[in-house]
Amino acid sequence: MQLLIDGDLCLYRSAASSEFECDWGDDTWVLSTNLTQAKDSFKSQIDKYISDIGSKDIVIILSGSKNYRYDLDPTYKSNRKGVRKPLGFKALKDWLYEEYGPERVKANDMLEADDYMGILATDPQRGKGRCIVSEDKDMQTIPCSLWRNGEMLEITEAQADRYWMLQTLTGDSADGYKGCPGIGAVKAEAILSKPGSMWENVRQAFLKAGTDEEHAVLQARLARILRFGDWDSERKQVRLWTPSQTSPR
Protein backbone atom coordinates (compact mmCIF):
# COMPACT_ATOMS: atom_id res chain seq x y z
CA MET A 1 0.00 0.00 0.00
CA GLN A 2 1.28 3.46 -0.89
CA LEU A 3 1.07 5.98 1.95
CA LEU A 4 0.09 9.54 1.00
CA ILE A 5 1.48 11.45 3.96
CA ASP A 6 0.31 14.93 4.94
CA GLY A 7 3.69 16.65 4.72
CA ASP A 8 2.38 20.07 5.75
CA LEU A 9 1.30 18.77 9.14
CA CYS A 10 4.53 16.86 9.75
CA LEU A 11 6.65 19.87 8.78
CA TYR A 12 4.74 22.26 11.01
CA ARG A 13 4.90 19.93 14.01
CA SER A 14 8.61 19.29 13.58
CA ALA A 15 9.53 22.96 13.19
CA ALA A 16 7.26 24.11 16.02
CA SER A 17 8.54 21.49 18.47
CA SER A 18 12.14 22.55 17.82
CA GLU A 19 11.74 26.21 18.74
CA PHE A 20 12.96 27.38 22.12
CA GLU A 21 13.17 30.64 24.03
CA CYS A 22 16.37 31.86 25.64
CA ASP A 23 16.70 34.54 28.31
CA TRP A 24 19.80 36.60 27.56
CA GLY A 25 19.28 38.72 30.62
CA ASP A 26 18.44 42.40 30.94
CA ASP A 27 14.89 41.58 29.77
CA THR A 28 16.20 40.33 26.43
CA TRP A 29 14.67 37.11 25.10
CA VAL A 30 15.68 35.33 21.90
CA LEU A 31 13.71 32.74 19.96
CA SER A 32 15.83 30.16 18.16
CA THR A 33 15.51 26.70 16.69
CA ASN A 34 17.49 23.51 16.36
CA LEU A 35 17.17 22.37 12.76
CA THR A 36 18.84 19.02 13.49
CA GLN A 37 16.19 18.35 16.11
CA ALA A 38 13.47 19.35 13.63
CA LYS A 39 14.86 16.95 11.02
CA ASP A 40 14.98 14.11 13.52
CA SER A 41 11.41 14.88 14.57
CA PHE A 42 10.24 14.74 10.96
CA LYS A 43 12.01 11.45 10.30
CA SER A 44 10.53 9.98 13.49
CA GLN A 45 7.01 10.82 12.38
CA ILE A 46 7.53 9.23 8.96
CA ASP A 47 9.20 6.15 10.44
CA LYS A 48 6.32 5.68 12.89
CA TYR A 49 3.76 5.77 10.09
CA ILE A 50 5.79 3.21 8.15
CA SER A 51 6.01 0.96 11.22
CA ASP A 52 2.39 1.33 12.33
CA ILE A 53 0.84 0.82 8.89
CA GLY A 54 3.41 -1.65 7.61
CA SER A 55 4.40 -0.06 4.31
CA LYS A 56 7.62 1.61 3.17
CA ASP A 57 6.03 2.95 -0.02
CA ILE A 58 5.58 6.61 0.88
CA VAL A 59 4.81 9.86 -0.90
CA ILE A 60 5.01 13.03 1.17
CA ILE A 61 2.49 15.58 -0.09
CA LEU A 62 3.00 19.34 0.36
CA SER A 63 0.86 22.36 -0.49
CA GLY A 64 1.80 24.51 -3.46
CA SER A 65 2.47 28.22 -3.28
CA LYS A 66 -0.95 29.11 -4.69
CA ASN A 67 -4.51 28.02 -3.92
CA TYR A 68 -7.44 28.12 -6.30
CA ARG A 69 -9.83 28.78 -3.39
CA TYR A 70 -8.45 32.31 -3.06
CA ASP A 71 -9.96 33.03 -6.47
CA LEU A 72 -13.34 31.73 -5.25
CA ASP A 73 -13.30 33.73 -2.04
CA PRO A 74 -10.56 36.30 -1.26
CA THR A 75 -11.33 35.94 2.47
CA TYR A 76 -10.45 32.24 2.47
CA LYS A 77 -7.91 31.65 5.27
CA SER A 78 -7.63 35.40 5.75
CA ASN A 79 -7.67 34.69 9.50
CA ARG A 80 -4.16 33.25 9.09
CA LYS A 81 -2.64 36.38 7.60
CA GLY A 82 0.13 37.72 9.78
CA VAL A 83 0.51 34.42 11.64
CA ARG A 84 4.12 33.38 11.34
CA LYS A 85 5.28 29.89 10.53
CA PRO A 86 7.61 28.22 13.03
CA LEU A 87 11.24 29.27 12.89
CA GLY A 88 13.21 27.26 10.35
CA PHE A 89 10.11 26.06 8.48
CA LYS A 90 11.42 26.98 5.02
CA ALA A 91 14.86 25.51 5.68
CA LEU A 92 13.25 22.31 6.91
CA LYS A 93 11.07 22.16 3.80
CA ASP A 94 14.12 22.63 1.54
CA TRP A 95 15.89 19.82 3.41
CA LEU A 96 12.88 17.57 2.92
CA TYR A 97 13.29 17.62 -0.87
CA GLU A 98 16.99 16.85 -0.53
CA GLU A 99 16.47 14.06 2.00
CA TYR A 100 13.61 12.18 0.35
CA GLY A 101 13.98 13.21 -3.30
CA PRO A 102 11.47 14.30 -5.97
CA GLU A 103 9.97 10.81 -6.31
CA ARG A 104 8.80 10.81 -2.70
CA VAL A 105 8.01 14.50 -2.18
CA LYS A 106 5.22 15.96 -4.30
CA ALA A 107 3.47 19.32 -4.59
CA ASN A 108 1.29 21.05 -7.16
CA ASP A 109 1.41 24.82 -7.34
CA MET A 110 -2.39 25.24 -7.48
CA LEU A 111 -3.33 22.68 -4.84
CA GLU A 112 -3.30 22.33 -1.10
CA ALA A 113 -1.82 19.10 0.17
CA ASP A 114 -5.35 17.96 1.13
CA ASP A 115 -6.52 18.29 -2.47
CA TYR A 116 -3.50 16.54 -3.93
CA MET A 117 -3.96 13.62 -1.53
CA GLY A 118 -7.67 13.48 -2.34
CA ILE A 119 -7.02 13.34 -6.08
CA LEU A 120 -4.41 10.59 -5.78
CA ALA A 121 -6.47 8.53 -3.34
CA THR A 122 -9.54 8.51 -5.62
CA ASP A 123 -7.70 7.70 -8.84
CA PRO A 124 -9.79 4.89 -10.39
CA GLN A 125 -6.64 3.04 -11.44
CA ARG A 126 -4.44 3.32 -8.35
CA GLY A 127 -6.56 4.81 -5.58
CA LYS A 128 -7.47 1.52 -3.89
CA GLY A 129 -3.79 0.80 -3.39
CA ARG A 130 -3.25 4.08 -1.56
CA CYS A 131 -3.90 5.31 1.96
CA ILE A 132 -4.09 8.93 3.12
CA VAL A 133 -2.12 9.54 6.32
CA SER A 134 -3.38 12.67 8.04
CA GLU A 135 -5.04 13.81 11.25
CA ASP A 136 -6.86 16.60 9.42
CA LYS A 137 -10.60 16.06 9.91
CA ASP A 138 -11.25 17.40 6.39
CA MET A 139 -9.85 14.21 4.91
CA GLN A 140 -13.01 12.46 6.06
CA THR A 141 -14.68 14.11 3.05
CA ILE A 142 -12.70 11.76 0.77
CA PRO A 143 -13.85 8.19 0.01
CA CYS A 144 -10.59 6.41 0.79
CA SER A 145 -8.51 4.44 3.23
CA LEU A 146 -7.51 6.98 5.90
CA TRP A 147 -4.99 6.50 8.70
CA ARG A 148 -6.05 9.01 11.36
CA ASN A 149 -5.15 9.15 15.05
CA GLY A 150 -3.65 5.67 14.97
CA GLU A 151 -6.67 4.05 13.34
CA MET A 152 -7.37 2.85 9.81
CA LEU A 153 -10.70 4.13 8.51
CA GLU A 154 -12.42 2.91 5.35
CA ILE A 155 -14.58 5.85 4.27
CA THR A 156 -17.34 5.13 1.77
CA GLU A 157 -18.52 7.64 -0.79
CA ALA A 158 -21.78 8.11 1.12
CA GLN A 159 -19.90 8.81 4.36
CA ALA A 160 -17.53 11.19 2.58
CA ASP A 161 -20.39 13.10 0.97
CA ARG A 162 -22.20 13.41 4.28
CA TYR A 163 -19.14 14.81 6.03
CA TRP A 164 -18.58 17.21 3.13
CA MET A 165 -22.15 18.50 3.45
CA LEU A 166 -21.67 18.77 7.23
CA GLN A 167 -18.65 20.99 6.61
CA THR A 168 -20.65 23.00 4.08
CA LEU A 169 -23.30 23.73 6.70
CA THR A 170 -21.08 24.37 9.71
CA GLY A 171 -18.16 26.04 7.96
CA ASP A 172 -14.60 25.81 9.22
CA SER A 173 -13.15 28.56 11.39
CA ALA A 174 -9.61 27.25 10.80
CA ASP A 175 -10.00 27.74 7.04
CA GLY A 176 -12.02 30.93 7.35
CA TYR A 177 -15.30 30.01 5.62
CA LYS A 178 -18.50 30.39 7.60
CA GLY A 179 -20.98 27.88 6.23
CA CYS A 180 -24.69 28.48 6.81
CA PRO A 181 -25.59 31.26 9.27
CA GLY A 182 -26.89 29.94 12.58
CA ILE A 183 -26.07 26.30 11.86
CA GLY A 184 -23.88 24.35 14.25
CA ALA A 185 -23.06 20.65 14.38
CA VAL A 186 -26.33 19.57 16.04
CA LYS A 187 -28.56 21.43 13.58
CA ALA A 188 -26.43 20.28 10.68
CA GLU A 189 -26.87 16.63 11.67
CA ALA A 190 -30.62 17.14 11.88
CA ILE A 191 -30.70 18.68 8.39
CA LEU A 192 -28.63 15.84 6.92
CA SER A 193 -30.89 13.25 8.55
CA LYS A 194 -34.00 14.51 6.78
CA PRO A 195 -35.47 12.34 4.03
CA GLY A 196 -34.88 13.30 0.41
CA SER A 197 -31.88 14.74 -1.41
CA MET A 198 -29.11 15.76 0.98
CA TRP A 199 -28.05 18.65 -1.24
CA GLU A 200 -31.63 19.91 -1.54
CA ASN A 201 -32.00 19.87 2.24
CA VAL A 202 -28.72 21.76 2.55
CA ARG A 203 -29.79 24.27 -0.09
CA GLN A 204 -33.09 24.84 1.70
CA ALA A 205 -31.24 25.46 4.97
CA PHE A 206 -29.24 28.24 3.34
CA LEU A 207 -32.38 29.79 1.87
CA LYS A 208 -34.16 29.67 5.24
CA ALA A 209 -31.14 31.37 6.82
CA GLY A 210 -31.60 34.34 4.47
CA THR A 211 -28.83 33.55 2.01
CA ASP A 212 -29.13 32.22 -1.54
CA GLU A 213 -28.15 29.19 -3.58
CA GLU A 214 -25.05 30.94 -4.90
CA HIS A 215 -23.74 31.27 -1.35
CA ALA A 216 -24.58 27.63 -0.63
CA VAL A 217 -22.65 26.48 -3.71
CA LEU A 218 -19.66 28.63 -2.73
CA GLN A 219 -19.54 27.09 0.74
CA ALA A 220 -19.76 23.61 -0.79
CA ARG A 221 -16.88 24.40 -3.14
CA LEU A 222 -14.73 25.75 -0.32
CA ALA A 223 -15.49 22.71 1.82
CA ARG A 224 -14.90 20.15 -0.92
CA ILE A 225 -11.52 18.45 -0.86
CA LEU A 226 -10.83 17.58 -4.48
CA ARG A 227 -11.35 14.09 -5.83
CA PHE A 228 -9.97 12.60 -9.03
CA GLY A 229 -12.79 13.85 -11.24
CA ASP A 230 -12.44 17.40 -9.92
CA TRP A 231 -9.00 17.85 -11.47
CA ASP A 232 -8.10 18.29 -15.14
CA SER A 233 -4.55 16.93 -15.17
CA GLU A 234 -3.86 18.04 -18.76
CA ARG A 235 -4.88 21.67 -18.28
CA LYS A 236 -3.83 21.74 -14.62
CA GLN A 237 -7.20 23.19 -13.71
CA VAL A 238 -9.86 22.49 -11.12
CA ARG A 239 -13.28 21.37 -12.30
CA LEU A 240 -15.49 23.18 -9.81
CA TRP A 241 -18.35 21.18 -8.36
CA THR A 242 -21.85 22.26 -9.44
CA PRO A 243 -25.29 21.07 -8.31
CA SER A 244 -25.93 19.90 -11.88
CA GLN A 245 -23.45 17.09 -11.21
CA THR A 246 -24.57 14.05 -9.27
CA SER A 247 -25.43 15.72 -6.00
CA PRO A 248 -25.03 14.10 -2.59
CA ARG A 249 -28.02 11.94 -1.79
N, C-alpha and C positions, 0 to 999 in steps of 0.2 A: 504493500500500500504506500502511495506517495503522500507525504505529509506537507500540506500547504500551511506554513507557519506564519502567524501574524508578526511580522518583523517589527512593525511600528511599536507594538506593545512591549516586545522584548527589549528593543533599543531604549525606550523611555525608562523602563524599570531599571535597566543596567546603569544608565547614565545617572538617574536620580539617586540610586542607592550608593553611588560612589562619590557624591558631593560631601564635603564636610566644612564646617565653620572653624575658624581659628582666631582666637583672641590674641592680638598682637600687643595688647596693653594700651594704655592712654585712650580707652574707648574706641580703639580701632579694631574692627573685625574684618577678616578676609574670607571669602568663599573660594574654595579650590576643589579640585577633583583629582582622583587617581585613575588614569585611563587604563592602566594595567588591571586594576580591580574591576573596572567596568567591562573590560574584555573577558575576564574570567567569569564574571557574572553572566554575561551573554552566553558564553560557551556552556555554562552549567545549565542554563535554561534549555538550550537546544539538546544537550545530552540527556537531560531528564525526559524530555518528550520522546526521544528516540528509545530510551530504556522502557518507559511506561507503556508506549504504544507498540513497541517491538518492530520498528522499521527504521532503516538508515537512509531511506530514499526521501530526502527533504528538499523543499524549495522554500526559501525565505522570501516572503512577499512584503514589499515596501510601497508606500504611497508615492505618487508622482508629485511634481512641483505644482501642478495645476489641478483643478477640480471642476468638472462640468456643472456641478450643483451651484457654483457661484454665479453662473450665467442664468440659472433658473431663479435664484433668489439671492441678491447681493448681501442679505443679512445672514445667510447661512454661516454658521460658526463665527459670527461677528463677536460673540461673547468671549472668544479666545484671543482676540486681537490684544496685543500688548502683554500677553502672558508668555514669559520666556520659556524656552526649552531648557532642560538641565544642562549644566556646564559640560562641555566636551561632547555634546550630542552629535554635532557634525563630524568631528574627528572620529568618533566611534562608528558612525555610518560609513565614512570613507574606508575605515579599517575592515568593515564587514565585507565590502566588495573584494578587498584584497585577500581576506582570509578564506572566504568560501567560494569566490569566483563567480563569473557571470552565469554559469549554468545552474547555480544554486541560489542566486540572489536575483530577483526579478522585480521590475517596477514598470509602470506605464504612465507616461507624463500626464494623461488626462484622468487617471483613475486613482481613487483611494485604494489602499490595500484591501479593504473589505470587498470592494467591487471586483478587484482582480481575482481574489480568492473565490468569490461567488461565481464568476464566469468559468474559471477552471474547474470548479467542483461540479458544475452542471453541464459540462461538455458531454454530449451524448455518446461520444466515442470513448473518452477516458475518465469521465467524472466518477463512475462507480469504483474506480481504483484509486480514488483520492479521498483524503480526509482533511477537513479544515481544522486547524489547531489554533484556537483563540478563546479568550474569556469574554470577549465582547458580546453582549446580549444581542446585538443587531444580527449576528450571524445565525440566529434562530429563524430569520426570515428566508433562509436558503434551504431548499430540500437537499440534504447532503448527510454524510457522516461528519459529525462534529465532536471533537475532543474538547470538552469545556469543564473546567474545575475538577479535573481528574476523572471524568466520566465520559464514556463514549455514547453519544446520542445519535439515533437514526431518525432524522427529521423528514417526514413525508411532505409532499407538496401541499396537502391540505393544512397540515400544521404550520408550514412555512407561510402560506398565504394568510392564515388567521393571525399569526404574530405580526406580519407586515401590516395588516389592517388595524391591529391593536396599536402599533406604533403610529399609524396615520391618524388615529383618533386622539391619542394621548400626547403626541409630539415627543420631542426629546430635548430636554434642556441642555444636555451636553453638546448636542450638535446645533442648537439654536433655532429649531423650528417648533412651532407651538401647537400644531395639531388642531383639533376642534375646540373652540372656546367652551369652557365649562365642563369638559369631559376628562375625568380621571380614569384610573384603571378599573374601578368597580362599574362605573357607567359604561365604559367601553366593552367590558365583558358582557354586560346585559344586552347591549346593541348587537354584538356579534353572535349572541345566542338566539336572536330572533329568527323565526322561520323566513324562508325566502332567500333572495340573492344577498350575499354578504356585502358586496359593493353597494347595492341599492340601499341597504340599511345604513351603511356608512354615509352615503351621499345624503340621505334624508336627515341624518343627524346634523350634518353641516348646514343644511338648509334651515332646520329648526333652530339652530344656534345663531341665525341671522347672517350667515355667510352664503357663498354661492358654490356652484359645482366647480367653477374654475379654481377656487381656493382649495376645494377638496382634492382635486386632481393634483394640484401643486404639492400638497402635503403628502399625497401618496407617492409622488415621484421623488420627493426628498427622502422619504422613509424607505424606499425600495433599494435594497442592495442588489446590484445587477446580477442577472443570470445570463447564461450563454446566449439566449436569443435576444437579449437587450443590447448586444455589442456587435457592431459591424467591424469585423477584424480587418477587412480590406481597406475601408475608408477611415478606420480608426475613429469611429463615431459611435455615440450612444444612440440607440433606438429608444426614445422615450416611451414609457408605458402610456397607453390611452384606454379609456373605458370601452372603446370599440373592440379591443382585443378580448380574449377570453377573460372575463372578469372573475375575481374570487367568488366562489359559491358558498 
